[in-house]
Amino acid sequence: MLYKKIIRPILFRFGPEKVHNFTIKLLSIIDKSHFLNNLFFKTKNFTSPRIKQKIWGLYWRTPIGLTAGMDKSATCPTAWSAFDFGWAQIGSVTHLAQPGNPKPRLWRLPQDNGLVVYYGLSNKGAQAVAHKLNKIKNKRGLLSISIAKTSKVAMTDAADDYAEAFKILEAHGNIITLNLSCPNVEDFSALQKRDTLEPILQKITKLNYNKKPIWLKISYDLSKQQLDDIISLAKQYNIAAIVATNLAKDKSNLNLKSKYKNKPGGVSGQVISEHANKVISYLYKNCENKFKIIGVGGIFSGQDAYDKIKAGASLLQIATGFIYNGPNSIKQINKQLDKLLQKNNFDHISKAVGIEADKYNL
């Protein structure tokens, strides 16, 4: 209540990228302080046996993780667990450092509870991020590292570029996510075509000596045929999970109301939630239990989280909901989710996964 009524109105008077950078700097203080990290963890965390999971041999304290784009260069990777994120995804990180798109490149959509994001994969590069992660002493929670193609690298060299980033960063994460779907980089969606994606998966599979779970992050706007191709390759190359979905590039059917609705970039927030659920359910119904689904897009409440789980997601990611609802929001969502599972007689979250997948039609 304090955040929504007092803190958020003040923050929203300033440019969104300035506020984002300020927030990351504050979180970096928590990241560096074992005392502060523990203090926040004790006051802002909730879990229960109902929402704890063990998947791929990894322990997930809660199903909700931070999505990529918030902590682009691992500035505060351990701070997120202090706010009840069961895990965090940093990046996306490219092999070579890149500045991203010119500013301004981030706009709020307050009437739509969303954002327009046009960063263009700005980050400090794989070597700098690996150096930062190598210095972590007090690690709590799981870490997924999202890697992406360096923008200036030709599509024909994409597999080699992903491979170089993977070799540098693999040792520092519990999971490696291949971001195939940034809507703010020209021709990035071509990475999801079978002829382009398969060489990437071949290289990463050969390099994955430690058998780390590999996730694929896909676009919001894919057709059934495109999804079928990705599903087929995911099964063939033993992909652990598909992250569905990234930002919406096509705004024509979103019925946006906010001032900056026509700015360039991908849209996040509540307006993409329903379609994301349809993609999740399609993946779930066609995965043949070969991979998991990570649900992303428009999670602002425990009910939103529960809907994605019922659609077929085993784990969830949040960013925009955290920005709009503040530092207590993840704890509240976890609590609400736990109560919904209990209310509907589920003694464990895994038993609710996909129970309403047939409700959605893509």
C-alpha positions in Angstrom: 0.0 0.0 0.0 2.8 2.4 0.9 4.6 1.6 -2.3 1.5 2.2 -4.6 0.2 5.3 -2.8 3.4 7.1 -2.1 6.7 5.6 -3.4 5.5 4.6 -6.9 3.9 8.1 -7.8 7.2 9.7 -6.9 9.3 7.2 -8.9 6.9 7.5 -11.9 7.7 11.3 -12.1 11.1 10.4 -13.3 12.2 8.7 -16.6 11.8 4.9 -16.4 15.4 4.1 -17.3 16.7 6.5 -14.7 14.5 4.9 -12.1 15.6 1.4 -13.2 19.3 2.4 -13.0 18.8 3.9 -9.5 17.0 0.8 -8.3 19.8 -1.5 -9.6 22.3 0.7 -7.8 20.3 0.3 -4.5 20.0 -3.4 -5.0 23.8 -3.6 -5.6 24.3 -2.4 -2.0 22.1 -5.2 -0.8 24.0 -7.6 -3.1 27.3 -6.7 -1.5 26.1 -6.7 2.1 25.5 -10.1 3.7 23.8 -8.4 6.6 21.3 -6.4 4.5 20.7 -9.4 2.3 19.8 -11.6 5.2 17.7 -8.8 6.8 15.5 -8.4 3.7 15.3 -12.1 3.2 14.0 -12.7 6.7 11.3 -10.0 6.3 10.2 -10.3 2.7 10.2 -14.1 2.1 7.6 -16.8 2.1 7.6 -20.4 1.1 5.7 -23.6 1.9 6.0 -27.3 1.1 3.2 -26.8 -1.4 5.2 -24.5 -3.7 8.7 -25.9 -3.2 9.9 -28.1 -6.1 12.8 -30.2 -7.2 13.2 -30.2 -11.0 16.3 -31.3 -13.0 17.9 -32.1 -9.6 17.7 -28.4 -8.5 15.8 -27.1 -5.5 13.3 -24.3 -6.3 12.3 -22.6 -3.0 9.4 -20.8 -4.8 8.2 -21.1 -8.4 8.6 -17.4 -9.2 11.9 -16.1 -10.7 13.1 -12.7 -12.0 12.9 -12.5 -15.8 15.8 -11.3 -17.9 16.1 -7.6 -18.7 16.1 -6.3 -15.1 19.7 -7.2 -14.2 21.3 -7.1 -17.5 25.0 -7.4 -16.5 24.7 -9.2 -13.1 25.0 -6.0 -11.1 23.0 -7.4 -8.2 22.5 -11.1 -8.8 22.2 -12.2 -5.2 19.9 -9.4 -4.1 16.8 -10.7 -5.8 16.4 -13.6 -3.5 16.0 -11.1 -0.6 12.6 -10.1 -2.2 11.3 -13.7 -2.4 12.4 -14.5 -5.9 13.1 -18.2 -5.8 15.6 -17.7 -8.6 16.9 -15.0 -10.9 17.7 -14.7 -14.6 20.4 -12.3 -15.5 21.0 -10.8 -18.9 20.5 -11.2 -21.7 24.2 -11.3 -22.1 26.0 -11.3 -25.4 29.4 -12.6 -26.2 30.6 -9.0 -26.9 29.6 -5.9 -25.0 27.1 -3.7 -26.7 25.4 -0.4 -25.9 21.9 -1.3 -27.2 19.5 1.1 -28.9 19.7 4.9 -28.4 17.8 6.5 -25.5 15.0 6.9 -24.7 14.3 3.2 -24.9 11.9 2.4 -22.1 8.4 3.8 -21.6 5.7 3.1 -19.0 2.1 2.2 -20.0 0.3 3.1 -16.7 -3.2 2.7 -18.1 -2.3 -0.8 -19.3 -0.1 -1.9 -16.4 2.8 -2.4 -18.9 6.0 -1.2 -20.5 7.4 -0.6 -23.9 10.9 -1.9 -23.9 13.4 -1.0 -26.6 16.8 -1.6 -25.0 18.2 -3.8 -27.8 20.2 -6.1 -25.5 22.4 -3.6 -23.9 25.0 -5.3 -21.6 28.6 -5.4 -20.6 29.4 -8.7 -22.4 30.1 -12.2 -21.4 33.7 -11.7 -20.0 32.6 -8.8 -17.7 29.6 -10.7 -16.4 31.6 -13.9 -15.8 34.1 -11.8 -13.8 31.3 -10.3 -11.7 29.7 -13.7 -11.0 33.1 -15.3 -10.2 33.3 -12.9 -7.2 30.0 -13.9 -5.6 30.5 -15.4 -2.1 27.1 -15.5 -0.5 24.9 -17.1 -3.2 21.3 -17.8 -2.3 18.8 -19.1 -4.8 19.3 -20.4 -8.3 20.7 -18.5 -11.2 19.7 -18.6 -14.8 22.0 -16.8 -17.3 20.2 -15.7 -20.5 22.6 -15.4 -23.5 21.8 -13.9 -26.8 23.4 -13.2 -30.2 25.7 -10.2 -30.4 23.8 -7.8 -32.7 26.7 -7.1 -35.1 27.3 -10.8 -35.7 25.8 -12.1 -38.9 23.0 -14.6 -38.7 25.3 -17.2 -40.4 27.7 -16.9 -37.5 25.0 -17.1 -34.8 25.9 -20.6 -33.6 29.5 -19.7 -33.0 28.5 -16.5 -31.2 26.2 -18.3 -28.8 28.9 -21.0 -28.3 31.5 -18.4 -27.3 29.1 -16.8 -24.7 28.1 -20.3 -23.4 31.8 -21.3 -22.9 32.4 -18.2 -20.9 29.3 -18.2 -18.8 28.2 -21.8 -18.4 30.2 -22.4 -15.2 28.5 -19.5 -13.4 24.8 -20.5 -13.8 22.6 -23.3 -12.7 20.6 -22.9 -16.0 21.5 -21.4 -19.4 18.8 -19.8 -21.4 19.1 -19.2 -25.1 17.3 -15.9 -25.9 16.0 -16.4 -29.4 13.4 -13.7 -29.4 14.4 -10.1 -28.6 11.9 -8.0 -30.5 14.2 -4.9 -30.4 17.0 -6.2 -32.6 16.6 -6.4 -36.3 16.0 -9.9 -37.7 16.4 -11.5 -34.3 13.3 -13.6 -34.8 15.1 -15.5 -37.6 16.9 -17.3 -34.8 13.7 -19.3 -34.3 13.7 -20.7 -37.8 14.6 -24.4 -37.9 17.6 -23.9 -40.3 19.1 -21.3 -38.0 18.2 -22.8 -34.6 19.3 -26.3 -35.2 23.1 -25.4 -35.7 22.9 -23.4 -32.4 21.4 -26.3 -30.5 24.0 -28.7 -32.0 26.9 -26.5 -30.8 25.4 -25.9 -27.3 24.6 -29.6 -26.8 28.2 -30.6 -27.7 29.6 -28.0 -25.3 27.2 -28.8 -22.4 29.6 -31.3 -20.7 28.1 -30.6 -17.3 24.6 -31.3 -18.5 23.2 -28.0 -17.4 19.5 -27.5 -18.1 19.1 -25.5 -21.3 16.1 -23.3 -21.8 14.8 -21.6 -25.0 13.1 -18.2 -24.7 10.6 -17.7 -27.6 8.6 -14.9 -29.2 5.1 -13.9 -28.3 4.1 -13.7 -31.9 4.9 -17.2 -33.3 2.5 -19.2 -35.5 1.5 -22.8 -34.7 3.9 -24.0 -37.4 6.8 -22.0 -35.9 6.0 -23.4 -32.5 5.8 -26.9 -33.9 9.3 -26.6 -35.3 10.7 -25.4 -32.0 8.9 -28.1 -30.1 10.3 -30.7 -32.4 13.9 -29.4 -32.0 13.4 -29.1 -28.2 12.6 -32.8 -28.0 15.4 -33.8 -30.4 18.1 -31.9 -28.4 16.8 -32.6 -24.9 15.9 -29.0 -24.1 14.9 -28.7 -20.4 12.3 -26.0 -20.8 10.8 -23.4 -23.1 10.2 -19.9 -21.7 6.9 -18.5 -23.0 6.9 -15.7 -23.9 9.0 -12.7 -24.6 7.6 -9.2 -25.3 4.9 -8.6 -27.8 6.3 -7.0 -31.0 3.0 -6.6 -32.8 0.9 -4.0 -30.9 -2.1 -4.0 -33.3 -4.3 -6.3 -31.3 -3.3 -5.2 -27.8 -5.8 -2.3 -27.5 -3.3 -0.1 -25.7 -4.6 3.1 -24.0 -1.5 4.7 -22.6 0.3 7.8 -24.0 3.4 6.0 -25.2 1.6 3.1 -26.8 3.1 3.8 -30.3 6.8 4.0 -29.2 9.1 1.4 -30.8 9.8 -1.8 -28.9 8.1 -4.8 -27.3 5.2 -4.6 -24.9 5.2 -6.3 -21.5 2.5 -6.4 -18.8 -1.1 -7.4 -18.3 -2.1 -7.0 -21.9 0.0 -9.9 -23.1 -1.1 -12.3 -20.3 -4.0 -14.0 -22.1 -2.1 -14.8 -25.3 0.9 -15.9 -23.3 -1.4 -18.4 -21.5 -2.5 -19.7 -24.9 1.1 -20.3 -26.0 1.9 -22.0 -22.7 -1.1 -24.3 -23.1 -0.1 -25.1 -26.7 3.4 -26.0 -25.6 2.1 -28.1 -22.7 -0.3 -30.0 -24.8 2.4 -30.9 -27.4 5.4 -31.4 -25.2 4.8 -35.1 -24.5 6.4 -34.5 -21.1 9.7 -34.0 -22.8 10.3 -30.5 -21.4 8.9 -28.0 -18.9 7.3 -24.6 -19.6 8.3 -21.4 -17.9 5.4 -19.0 -17.9 6.0 -15.3 -18.4 3.8 -12.3 -19.2 1.4 -10.2 -17.1 1.8 -11.8 -13.7 0.6 -9.3 -11.1 -1.2 -11.5 -8.6 -1.4 -15.0 -7.2 -4.4 -15.6 -9.5 -2.3 -14.6 -12.5 0.4 -17.0 -11.4 -2.1 -19.8 -10.8 -3.7 -19.3 -14.2 -0.3 -19.8 -15.9 0.3 -22.9 -13.8 -3.1 -24.4 -14.8 -2.3 -23.5 -18.4 0.9 -25.7 -18.2 3.7 -23.7 -16.6 5.9 -25.4 -13.9 7.8 -22.2 -13.1 7.1 -18.5 -13.6 9.0 -15.3 -14.3 8.1 -11.7 -13.3 9.5 -8.2 -14.0 6.8 -5.7 -14.9 4.5 -6.8 -12.0 7.5 -6.2 -9.6 8.0 -2.7 -11.0 4.3 -1.7 -10.7 3.6 -3.4 -7.3 6.8 -3.0 -5.4 9.2 -4.9 -3.2 6.6 -6.8 -1.2 4.8 -8.0 -4.3 6.6 -11.3 -4.9 6.0 -12.5 -1.3 2.3 -11.6 -1.7 2.0 -13.5 -5.0 3.7 -16.6 -3.4 1.3 -16.4 -0.5 -1.7 -16.0 -2.7 -0.6 -18.8 -4.9 -0.2 -21.1 -1.9 -3.7 -20.3 -0.7 -5.2 -20.9 -4.1 -3.6 -24.3 -4.3 -4.8 -25.2 -0.8 -8.3 -23.9 -1.5 -8.5 -26.1 -4.6 -7.2 -29.2 -2.7 -3.7 -29.4 -4.3 -1.1 -30.5 -1.8 1.6 -29.7 -4.3 2.0 -27.2 -7.1 3.0 -29.9 -9.6 -0.5 -31.4 -9.4 -2.0 -28.2 -10.7 0.2 -27.9 -13.8 -1.8 -28.1 -17.0 -5.1 -28.9 -15.4 -6.8 -26.2 -17.5 -4.6 -26.4 -20.6 -7.6 -27.4 -22.7 -9.3 -24.1 -21.8 -7.0 -22.2 -24.2 -7.0 -22.3 -27.9 -4.2 -20.7 -29.9 
